[in-house]
């Protein structure tokens, strides 16, 4: 369980500042893909959520950026049809 800011250690403070959590919407903007693609990546095990709050997934910024570094190419489903 997360402790209050006053009780967090130096390492926890650095982790929170340098590797923040991003929402599904923010991850989609960073990756330049639809939110549904981010959800599919989560279900496919390529992007693990770091937290879930009220059915909303949050991802570590490091894990989202690592997908960019892997040079994954995404083709939205609409473009693959027909």
MIKEPA-40017 format. One record per residue (C-alpha): residue in one letter; residue number from 0; x, y, z. Coordinates in nm, 4 decimals, always signed. Each point is the difference from the previous one (the first is absolute). Example, Ala and Ser with C-alpha at 12.3 -4.5 7.8 and 13.67 -1.06 7.14 Angstrom:
2
  rest   nr         X         Y         Z
     A    0   +1.2300   -0.4500   +0.7800
     S    1   +0.1370   +0.3440   -0.0660
This chain:
82
  rest   nr         X         Y         Z
     X    0   +0.0000   +0.0000   +0.0000
     X    1   +0.1270   +0.3446   -0.0839
     X    2   +0.1107   +0.2121   +0.2906
     X    3   -0.0536   +0.3750   +0.0248
     X    4   +0.2512   +0.2304   -0.1640
     X    5   +0.1477   +0.0963   +0.3375
     X    6   +0.0790   -0.3660   +0.0756
     X    7   +0.1386   -0.1082   -0.3379
     X    8   +0.3663   -0.0875   -0.0280
     X    9   +0.2457   +0.1764   -0.2261
     X   10   -0.0184   -0.2900   -0.2472
     X   11   -0.3808   +0.0102   -0.0052
     X   12   +0.0075   +0.3761   -0.0575
     X   13   +0.2418   -0.0345   -0.2922
     X   14   -0.2052   -0.2824   -0.1531
     X   15   -0.3212   +0.2024   +0.0256
     X   16   +0.1598   +0.3065   -0.1596
     X   17   +0.2114   -0.1687   -0.2681
     X   18   -0.2434   -0.2763   -0.0957
     X   19   -0.3542   +0.1332   +0.0460
     X   20   -0.3150   -0.1928   -0.0791
     X   21   -0.1853   +0.0957   -0.3172
     X   22   -0.3626   -0.0710   -0.0850
     X   23   -0.1230   -0.2031   -0.2954
     X   24   -0.0810   +0.3245   -0.1821
     X   25   +0.3472   +0.1430   +0.0658
     X   26   +0.1676   -0.3252   -0.1067
     X   27   -0.2020   +0.0079   -0.3232
     X   28   +0.1153   +0.3566   -0.0708
     X   29   +0.3636   -0.0883   +0.0667
     X   30   -0.0172   -0.3074   -0.2246
     X   31   -0.2168   +0.1815   -0.2586
     X   32   -0.2556   -0.2804   -0.0028
     X   33   -0.3683   -0.0283   +0.0979
     X   34   -0.0821   -0.0752   +0.3639
     X   35   -0.1370   -0.3388   -0.1119
     X   36   +0.3477   -0.0942   -0.1249
     X   37   +0.1453   +0.0778   +0.3428
     X   38   -0.2644   -0.2267   +0.1549
     X   39   +0.0881   -0.2752   -0.2505
     X   40   +0.3691   +0.0368   +0.0868
     X   41   -0.0936   -0.0387   +0.3652
     X   42   -0.2092   -0.3107   -0.0663
     X   43   +0.2754   -0.1407   -0.2223
     X   44   +0.2573   +0.0389   +0.2765
     X   45   +0.2162   +0.2559   -0.1825
     X   46   -0.0910   +0.2829   +0.2381
     X   47   -0.0591   -0.0833   +0.3642
     X   48   -0.2061   +0.2403   +0.2090
     X   49   +0.1826   +0.1380   +0.3022
     X   50   -0.3259   +0.0829   +0.1772
     X   51   -0.3760   -0.0248   -0.0414
     X   52   -0.2398   +0.2496   +0.1501
     X   53   -0.3769   -0.0209   -0.0560
     X   54   +0.0500   -0.2288   -0.3025
     X   55   +0.2456   +0.2475   -0.1558
     X   56   +0.3458   -0.1339   -0.0753
     X   57   +0.3152   +0.2018   +0.0554
     X   58   +0.3368   -0.0895   -0.1489
     X   59   +0.3525   +0.0947   +0.0976
     X   60   +0.1479   +0.2559   -0.2347
     X   61   +0.3080   -0.2230   -0.0401
     X   62   -0.2079   -0.2902   -0.1332
     X   63   -0.1820   +0.2254   -0.2491
     X   64   +0.3259   +0.1525   -0.1216
     X   65   +0.1589   -0.3439   -0.0327
     X   66   -0.2644   -0.0867   -0.2605
     X   67   +0.1133   +0.3032   -0.1993
     X   68   +0.3621   -0.1116   +0.0301
     X   69   -0.0908   -0.3465   -0.1298
     X   70   -0.1111   +0.1685   -0.3257
     X   71   -0.3340   -0.1801   +0.0057
     X   72   -0.2193   +0.1012   -0.2898
     X   73   -0.3714   +0.0198   +0.0660
     X   74   -0.2676   -0.0134   -0.2649
     X   75   -0.3427   +0.0948   +0.1309
     X   76   -0.2699   -0.2584   -0.0753
     X   77   -0.1903   +0.2435   -0.2236
     X   78   +0.2934   +0.0117   -0.2426
     X   79   +0.0294   -0.3798   -0.0238
     X   80   -0.3626   -0.0499   -0.1027
     X   81   -0.0822   -0.0374   -0.3713
